[in-house]
Amino acid sequence: MGITNKSNRIHHGFLIVIACCAMSLTCSITWNTAGIFFVPILKEFGIPRGSLAFYLTIVSASAMIFLPFAGQLLARYDARKLLSIFVMVNAIAVGSMSTFTSVYHFYIGGVFLGISQAFFLYIATPTMITRWFKVRTAFFIGVCMAFSGVGAIIFNPIGGYIIATLGWRAAYLTFGLIIALIVFPLVALFIRNSPADIGLKAYGESDEVNTNIKENNKIETNSSASIYNGVPVSVAVKTSAFIVLLLFLASVALFTDINVYYPSIVTSLGQGAVVASTVGSASMFGVLVGKVVLGWLNDKSIVGGILFSGISGFVGVAMITFLGTHNPTFFLIGAFLYGFGFAQATVESPVLTRKIFGDRYFTQIYSIVMMFYAGASAVGQSLYGYIADFNHGSYIIPLFMVMGLAVAFSVFGITAYSLRKRISYHEPNVNSIAKSIAK
C-alpha cells in the first residue's frame, strides 16, 4: 500500500503527510492556546479583555487579506522553501510575544501571525496532499487537519504548566522554540514541491496517459493527466458552481462561529460551571474525530460526506437546544456531534473545491474561496453575541439559526457539487503531458 512503484521504500507522500501534520501544530499554537494567556497578560497590563482579544481579529483579517497572495505564491514558487520561510515567520512571531510590553505590540505581531496562518490554516495542507496523492486525498487532508486539535490537547496543559511556574513570557518563548525546532525541520526535510521533483508519481497515480474527449467538451483523464486538468480562475469565478460554493462556505463559517459561545449558552440554559467548562472540549473532540471520519467518507462519496456532517451538526445543536436543559449529558453529546459539522470547514471545503474545478488551478481558486470564508467567519464571531445581548442573554435565536445553517450548507454543498457537470475544463495538451511524465 505505502510503497513506491519501483522499490520497496515508503512513498515520499507519507512524509508529506507528516510535514502537513506538523504545520497544523502551528495552527493549534496560534489559535487554540490563545485563551490560556489572557488572564496573566490582562493582570500584568491592566487592560480590558476585548482590547487584548482584538489581536486575534487582526490575525484573522491579515490571513483573509493575504490568502490570494499566498495561493499565488504557493502555485508559483517552490513549496519547500516557501513554507519553510513562513514556518520561521510564525516561530519568530510567537516567540517574540514573550517580549511584548504593550497591547499594540500584540496587534503588530498579529499581522505576522495572520500572514503565516494564511498558509497553514487554509491552503498548505490541501495543496500538498492533492499534489502528492491521487487516492484517499480527503482522508489524508482530514488526518493532517485533525492535528490542530491534537496540538490543542498537548499544548494547552504544557502552556498552562509553564505559565503557572515560569510565567506567560516563558510559555510564548517555549512555543516559538517548538515551532522552530520541531515543525521547521520536518517541513524543510520532508516537503517537496511535487512528485516529479524527485522522480516519482503521486501516490495512486496510474502509469498510463489516457484522454477521452466527451460530447460536452470536457476531458476525462486518468490520474496521470488529471494534474493538468482544471478550470482557470477567470472562468471559475463566473460559474454558478462558484457562487453556490461561496454560499456553502459562508454557511459553514457561520455554523462554526457558534462554538466559542457554547460555555455561555450552557450557562444561559441553566447548567453550572462544570458543564460549561467541558462543553468546549466535547465539541473540539468531535471536530478532531470528525475530520478523520469526514475525510474517510469523502473518499467514498462527496454527497455522503456532506449529508453526514449536515445531519450530525443539526442533530447536535438540536440536542443542546431542546434536551440539554433536561439532562446535561445531552450538552456534551450534542457538542460532540456538532463537531462533525464543524469539520466541514477544513476537510469538505478543499475536497469540494477540487472536485468541482479540478487540480490544475486548485491552489489559486481555493485561496480565493477561503478568503470569502474568513470574511464570513469574522462576521459570525460577533453576530451571535450581539443577538444574545439584544435578547437579554438568550441564545435561542442563534441556536435556531445554526440549525438552519446545517441544512443550508448541506443543500448548497450538494448543489455546488452537482453543478460541476456544467463546467468545461481547460483542455490539457496531451503531448505536453506525455513529455512531462516521461521526464
C-alpha positions in Angstrom: 0.0 0.0 0.0 2.5 2.6 1.0 5.5 1.7 -1.2 6.7 3.3 -4.4 6.1 1.7 -7.8 9.8 1.0 -8.3 11.1 0.0 -4.9 10.1 -1.2 -1.5 10.7 2.2 0.0 7.8 4.1 1.7 6.3 6.5 -0.8 7.5 10.1 -0.1 3.9 11.2 0.0 3.7 9.8 3.5 6.5 12.1 4.6 4.5 14.9 3.2 1.6 13.9 5.5 4.0 14.1 8.5 5.1 17.6 7.5 1.5 18.7 7.0 0.6 17.4 10.4 3.5 19.4 11.8 2.2 22.6 10.1 -1.2 22.0 11.7 0.5 22.2 15.1 1.3 25.9 14.3 -2.4 26.5 14.0 -3.1 25.0 17.4 -0.4 27.2 19.0 -1.6 30.3 17.3 -5.4 29.8 17.8 -6.1 27.1 20.3 -3.8 28.1 23.1 -4.5 31.8 22.9 -7.0 31.7 25.8 -4.6 30.4 28.4 -2.5 33.6 28.1 -5.4 36.1 28.6 -5.6 36.1 32.4 -1.9 36.6 33.2 -1.5 39.2 30.4 -4.6 41.2 31.4 -3.4 41.1 35.0 0.0 42.5 34.1 -1.1 45.0 31.5 -4.3 46.2 33.3 -6.3 46.3 30.1 -9.9 45.1 29.2 -10.2 41.6 27.8 -11.6 43.0 24.5 -8.5 45.1 23.9 -6.3 42.0 24.0 -8.7 39.7 22.2 -8.6 42.2 19.3 -5.2 40.9 18.2 -7.0 37.7 17.2 -9.3 39.7 15.0 -6.1 41.2 13.4 -4.7 37.7 12.9 -8.0 36.7 11.1 -8.1 39.8 9.0 -4.4 39.5 8.0 -4.9 35.9 7.0 -8.0 36.8 4.9 -6.3 39.7 3.1 -3.1 37.6 2.4 -4.9 34.5 1.2 -5.0 35.3 -2.5 -1.3 36.2 -2.4 -0.5 33.0 -0.5 -2.3 31.0 -3.2 -0.3 32.7 -6.0 3.0 32.2 -4.2 2.4 28.5 -3.5 1.4 27.9 -7.1 4.4 29.8 -8.5 7.4 29.1 -6.1 9.0 26.0 -4.6 6.8 24.9 -1.7 9.7 23.6 0.4 11.5 26.9 0.5 8.3 29.0 0.8 6.7 27.0 3.6 10.0 26.8 5.5 10.3 30.6 5.4 6.8 31.1 6.8 7.2 28.4 9.5 10.1 30.6 10.7 8.0 33.7 10.4 5.4 32.0 12.6 8.0 30.8 15.1 9.6 34.3 15.4 6.2 35.9 15.7 5.1 33.6 18.6 8.5 33.7 20.3 8.6 37.5 20.1 5.4 37.7 22.0 7.4 36.9 25.1 9.0 40.3 24.8 5.8 42.4 24.3 5.2 45.2 26.8 2.1 46.8 25.2 -1.1 45.6 23.7 -0.1 47.4 20.5 2.8 45.0 20.2 0.3 42.2 20.0 -1.5 44.0 17.2 1.7 44.2 15.2 2.5 40.6 16.0 -1.0 39.6 14.9 -0.3 40.8 11.4 2.7 38.4 11.0 0.8 35.5 12.6 -2.1 36.1 10.2 0.2 36.1 7.1 1.8 32.8 8.1 -1.5 31.2 9.1 -2.9 32.0 5.7 -0.7 29.1 4.5 -1.0 26.7 7.5 -4.7 27.1 8.4 -6.1 27.2 4.9 -4.1 26.2 1.8 -0.8 24.4 2.5 -2.1 21.0 3.5 -4.9 20.7 0.8 -2.4 21.8 -1.8 0.4 19.5 -0.8 -1.9 16.5 -0.3 -3.6 16.9 -3.7 -0.2 17.2 -5.4 1.1 14.0 -3.8 -1.9 11.8 -3.6 -4.4 10.7 -6.2 -6.2 8.3 -3.9 -7.6 8.8 -0.4 -6.8 12.6 -0.6 -9.8 13.5 1.6 -8.7 11.1 4.3 -5.2 12.4 4.5 -6.4 16.0 4.5 -8.7 15.1 7.4 -5.8 13.4 9.3 -3.5 16.4 8.8 -6.1 19.0 9.8 -7.0 16.9 12.8 -3.6 17.6 14.3 -4.6 21.2 15.1 -6.9 19.5 17.7 -4.2 17.1 18.8 -1.9 20.1 19.3 -4.6 21.8 21.4 -4.8 18.7 23.6 -1.0 18.7 24.0 0.0 22.3 24.2 -2.7 23.7 26.5 -1.6 21.8 29.6 2.0 22.3 28.7 1.5 26.0 28.3 -0.7 26.2 31.5 2.1 24.5 33.5 4.8 26.8 32.2 2.6 29.9 32.8 2.0 28.7 36.4 5.6 28.0 37.1 7.7 30.4 34.9 5.2 33.0 33.7 3.4 33.7 30.4 6.5 35.1 28.7 8.4 31.8 29.1 5.4 29.9 27.6 5.4 32.1 24.5 9.1 31.6 24.1 8.7 27.8 24.5 6.0 27.6 21.9 8.2 29.7 19.5 11.1 27.2 20.0 8.8 24.2 19.5 7.8 25.6 16.1 11.4 26.4 15.2 13.0 23.2 16.5 10.3 20.6 15.6 8.0 22.0 12.8 10.7 23.7 10.8 13.0 20.7 10.4 10.1 18.4 9.4 8.9 20.9 6.8 12.5 21.6 5.5 13.4 17.9 5.3 10.1 16.4 4.0 8.3 18.9 1.9 8.9 18.7 -1.9 7.1 20.8 -4.4 5.8 17.8 -6.5 6.5 14.1 -7.0 8.2 14.9 -10.3 10.9 16.8 -8.4 12.3 13.5 -7.1 11.4 11.3 -10.0 8.1 9.9 -8.5 4.5 9.8 -9.5 1.8 10.8 -7.0 0.7 8.1 -4.7 -2.0 6.1 -6.5 -1.2 7.6 -9.9 -1.6 5.4 -13.0 1.4 4.8 -15.2 -0.5 5.5 -18.4 -1.9 8.6 -20.0 -5.3 8.2 -21.5 -7.5 11.1 -22.5 -11.0 10.8 -23.8 -12.9 13.8 -25.1 -16.5 13.8 -24.2 -19.5 15.3 -26.0 -19.8 18.2 -23.6 -16.2 19.1 -24.4 -14.9 18.0 -21.0 -11.7 16.0 -20.8 -11.8 12.7 -18.9 -8.3 11.7 -17.9 -6.7 9.1 -15.7 -4.8 10.3 -12.7 -1.5 10.9 -14.6 -3.1 13.5 -16.7 -5.5 14.9 -14.1 -3.0 17.2 -12.6 -3.1 19.2 -15.9 -6.9 19.3 -15.8 -8.8 22.2 -14.3 -10.7 25.4 -14.7 -8.8 28.7 -15.0 -9.5 31.2 -12.2 -11.0 33.7 -14.7 -13.5 31.1 -15.8 -14.2 29.5 -12.4 -15.3 32.8 -10.8 -18.0 33.2 -13.5 -19.7 29.9 -13.0 -22.8 29.2 -11.0 -21.0 26.4 -9.1 -18.5 29.0 -7.8 -21.3 31.2 -6.5 -23.1 28.3 -4.8 -19.7 27.2 -3.3 -19.3 30.6 -1.7 -22.8 30.2 -0.2 -21.7 26.8 1.1 -18.6 28.3 2.7 -20.5 31.2 4.2 -23.0 28.8 5.8 -20.2 26.6 7.2 -18.3 29.7 8.5 -21.3 31.0 10.4 -22.1 27.5 11.6 -18.6 27.1 13.2 -18.7 30.5 14.8 -21.3 29.5 17.5 -18.6 27.2 19.0 -16.9 29.9 21.1 -20.3 30.8 22.7 -21.1 27.3 24.0 -19.9 27.9 27.6 -22.2 31.0 27.7 -25.1 29.1 26.0 -24.8 26.3 28.6 -24.9 28.8 31.5 -27.9 30.7 29.9 -29.8 27.4 29.7 -29.4 26.8 33.4 -26.4 24.5 33.7 -23.5 25.0 36.0 -19.8 25.9 35.6 -18.7 22.2 35.4 -20.8 21.5 32.2 -19.9 25.0 30.8 -16.2 24.2 31.2 -16.4 20.8 29.5 -18.7 21.5 26.6 -15.9 23.2 24.6 -13.7 20.2 25.0 -16.5 17.9 23.8 -17.1 20.0 20.7 -13.3 20.1 19.9 -13.1 16.3 20.4 -16.0 16.0 17.9 -14.0 18.2 15.5 -10.9 16.0 15.9 -12.8 12.8 15.3 -15.0 14.4 12.6 -12.1 15.5 10.4 -10.8 11.9 10.2 -14.2 10.4 9.7 -15.3 13.0 7.2 -12.1 12.5 5.2 -12.7 8.8 5.0 -16.3 9.3 4.0 -15.4 11.8 1.2 -13.1 9.3 -0.4 -16.2 7.1 -0.8 -18.9 9.7 -1.5 -18.8 13.5 -1.6 -22.6 13.8 -1.2 -22.5 11.2 1.7 -19.8 13.3 3.5 -21.8 16.5 3.2 -25.0 14.9 4.4 -23.3 13.1 7.3 -21.8 16.4 8.6 -25.1 18.3 8.0 -27.3 15.8 9.8 -24.8 15.4 12.6 -24.4 19.1 13.1 -28.2 19.7 13.0 -28.9 16.9 15.5 -26.1 18.0 17.8 -27.4 21.6 18.0 -31.0 20.4 18.4 -29.9 18.2 21.4 -28.3 21.2 23.0 -31.3 23.4 22.4 -34.2 21.0 23.3 -32.7 18.3 25.6 -29.7 20.0 27.3 -31.9 21.7 29.9 -33.3 18.4 31.0 -30.0 16.4 31.2 -26.6 18.0 31.0 -25.2 14.8 29.2 -27.1 16.0 26.1 -25.0 19.1 26.1 -21.8 17.1 25.8 -23.2 14.6 23.2 -24.7 17.4 21.2 -21.4 19.4 21.3 -19.6 16.3 20.1 -22.0 15.8 17.2 -21.8 19.5 16.4 -18.0 19.0 15.9 -18.7 16.7 12.9 -20.4 19.6 11.2 -17.6 21.9 12.2 -15.1 19.6 10.4 -16.6 20.7 7.1 -14.6 23.9 7.2 -11.1 22.3 6.7 -12.0 19.0 5.1 -15.0 19.3 2.9 -14.0 22.8 1.6 -10.8 21.8 -0.2 -12.2 18.4 -1.4 -15.3 20.1 -2.8 -13.3 22.8 -4.5 -11.0 20.3 -6.1 -13.8 18.1 -7.3 -15.7 21.0 -8.9 -12.8 22.9 -10.5 -10.0 20.3 -10.9 -6.4 20.2 -9.9 -4.6 22.5 -12.2 -5.6 25.8 -10.7 -6.8 24.4 -7.3 -4.4 26.5 -5.1 -5.4 29.8 -6.7 -9.1 29.1 -6.6 -9.1 27.7 -3.1 -7.2 30.7 -1.7 -10.0 33.0 -3.1 -12.9 31.0 -1.8 -11.3 30.7 1.6 -10.8 34.4 1.8 -14.6 34.6 1.5 -14.9 32.0 4.2 -12.6 34.0 6.5 -14.7 37.2 5.9 -17.9 35.4 6.7 -16.4 33.9 9.9 -15.3 37.3 11.0 -18.9 38.5 10.9 -20.3 35.5 12.8 -17.7 35.8 15.6 -19.6 38.9 16.9 -23.0 38.4 15.3 -24.3 35.8 17.8 -23.0 37.8 20.8 -24.9 40.9 19.6 -28.1 38.9 19.1 -27.8 37.4 22.6 -27.2 40.9 24.1 -30.3 42.2 22.3 -32.4 39.3 23.7 -31.3 39.7 27.3 -28.6 37.0 27.2 -30.8 34.4 25.4 -29.1 32.3 22.7 -32.2 30.6 21.4 -32.3 32.6 18.2 -28.6 31.9 17.4 -29.2 28.2 18.1 -32.1 28.1 15.7 -30.0 30.0 13.1 -27.2 27.4 13.4 -29.6 24.5 12.9 -30.8 26.3 9.8 -27.2 26.8 8.7 -26.6 23.0 9.0 -29.5 22.5 6.5 -28.2 25.3 4.3 -24.6 24.1 3.9 -25.9 20.6 3.1 -28.1 22.0 0.3 -25.5 24.4 -1.0 -22.7 21.8 -0.9 -24.7 19.1 -2.8 -25.9 21.7 -5.3 -22.4 23.1 -5.9 -21.2 19.5 -6.5 -23.9 18.7 -9.0 -23.3 22.0 -10.9 -19.7 20.7 -11.7 -21.3 18.9 -14.6 -21.9 22.2 -16.4 -18.3 23.2 -16.3 -15.9 22.7 -19.3 -12.4 22.0 -18.1 -9.3 23.5 -19.5 -8.1 21.1 -22.2 -4.6 19.7 -21.5 -2.1 19.3 -24.2 -1.6 15.6 -24.5 1.9 15.8 -26.0 3.0 18.1 -23.1 1.6 15.6 -20.6 3.4 12.7 -22.2 6.7 14.6 -22.2 6.3 15.7 -18.6 5.6 12.2 -17.4 8.5 10.8 -19.4 10.8 13.1 -17.5 
